[in-house]
Amino acid sequence: MTFSIRPTLPADAPLLPAIEQSAGELFRTVPELAWLADGDNIPPTRHLELIADGACWVAQAHGGSLVGFLAAQRAGDALHIWELSVRQDQQRKGIGRALLATAAASACEQGLQALTLTTFRGVEWNELMYRRRGFTVLLPEECDERLQGVLRNEMAAGFPGERRCAMRLHLARPAAE
């Protein structure tokens, strides 16, 4: 399957929760996290807020259907990724990698220093996948107040704190010409 990456449009917002739901079905393979497959997805209203900030992209199959998305928001010197989801039947085809590369390129163009996110520890398509892409896990003392707040909010929402981590990808700045 071939696909292209483009900025997310407001008309895409109602379609994104179904992609997140499909991607989340993988949590059924991790017994202690299986409940997440039945959890809430980012609502279209929140997607519209993020889209308005201009840091969201979708992967669109050349047949026209959306197969993945990355929703992010500028936060200080970083672009914070709130969600990266690829429809389960389209995973392992480079779509997530392409979405991450697009976010990184956009962050570099804006002069940002990093991509940040929070994710599940020890899960193949979470922490381990991001490590393969160059992200590093931040120790609690390395998290700024913003990331500490995100983790606190996730724990308040029922996410197991011992399974969550914040990660950062340092972005190389282009050499001066």
Buried (B, 14 or more C-beta within 10 A) or exposed (E): EEBEBEEBEEEBBEBBBEBBBBBBBBBEEBEEBEEBBEBEBBEBEBBBBBBEEEBBBBBBBEEEEBBBBBBBBBBEBBBBBBBBBBBEEBBEBBBBBBBBEBBBEBBBEEEBBBBBBBBBBEBEBBBEBBEEBBBBBBEEEEBBEBBBEBBEEBEEEEBEEEBBBBBBBEBEEEEEE
